[in-house]
């Protein structure tokens, strides 16, 4: 299957009018046929305001049945879907809109419009002027047939400059990856996914939803992760996908045990490293072994622990079918023998086509023989399991969400009384990593760390705001003047926070 419509069509249930796709916590059901009609009407709305194949549609709305329908409407109209974190501030959204130049922006009511785009609104229930416009449109649509190399989505991820850059994902990228995961994880006709992930992220959108659509089955669609709600609905499902934080919070509740998980077939974790202690506690409490996998925005999924066989804690398993992974010497580029740590590189049909409007960066991030430089450091163990040991780009993954330090540092350095700052990630039992800021005040300045965090929150999404702030006289630097973040991580990992 080379495009998403082909993949979804192959898995389509025989009777779409009775087959459930989404089941809300309330029990309300959206069938495949109803989703067809809703996405068709939304595709008509997009076309009515001038959206053409290849145009971007930027979306910053709460998770709902409408958000899924809008994603499918974009695919049907040949548009490029651009999901945005609902926590992004107006300034953050303005940057993405200026860079991506979308024809349409869909936001929650009350959020600011931006010049150059047609604004629609939709709230957490899917109500708003977008739904109103769709209600006046036909419920059938002549789909645009995409080519495998046509863009399906544009997802922004931070880069070496600290400013987000758009990863261009084609139909072939997403269809090949969903097909590989569908096979690797053994999806069955009776599978029901418990969906508690956000849908602005590759995990919740391209792993969870695309796999369900490829399977032609249903998902219980929760608006967000909530321990009580997840525990209520686990008995009626077979698959759960989450970030490590989900699992630590579930394991913190005594109700999460073997009985609760009796009907479960598979627990998947990703988006951040999973602690071995979480693996062990999960086995002890439930009898299930979490299947940990590895992916990133530019590649979607790269590797996975096996469905059948040992799911080894501290590893991300084996490369997926048709995906090549190698570990190379960062200096020479030569492939390293098994067991040696080096730079992880990947090549395959899942790897994105490049960065939006950044040809120079696209060129530098690929090797001459077509491997993408992930920026991760890792090694293969004696049995061929891939072990990740760090990230060369200092990316912080907090609660499964990416935080790139330069973006946060830029905000902190602009605040009154701050001379300079360094942002690092430190281990956190709940979030996986906590965002931590080390701040040098200007000479004579008195920096109030509570006020500093409040000011940062005005310009940054909540998950990017430092959870902990340390005040220091100077930052450690090497002979070239570069801040030695490794020393900061080592020092502050055992130091009591100031907030």
Beta strands, then each sheet from edge to edge (+ up, - down):
strand 1: 20-23
strand 2: 29-31
strand 3: 56-60
strand 4: 80-83
strand 5: 104-107
strand 6: 118-121
strand 7: 151-158
strand 8: 164-170
strand 9: 192-195
strand 10: 218-221
strand 11: 239-242
strand 12: 266-269
strand 13: 291-296
strand 14: 300-304
strand 15: 318-319
strand 16: 324-328
strand 17: 342-347
strand 18: 354-355
strand 19: 372-380
strand 20: 386-391
strand 21: 396-398
strand 22: 401-403
strand 23: 418-428
strand 24: 432-441
strand 25: 468-472
sheet 1: 2+ 1- 10- 9- 11- 12- 13- 14+ 15-
sheet 2: 4+ 3+ 5+ 6+
sheet 3: 7+ 8- 18+
sheet 4: 16+ 17- 19+ 20-
sheet 5: 21+ 22-
sheet 6: 23+ 24- 25-
end
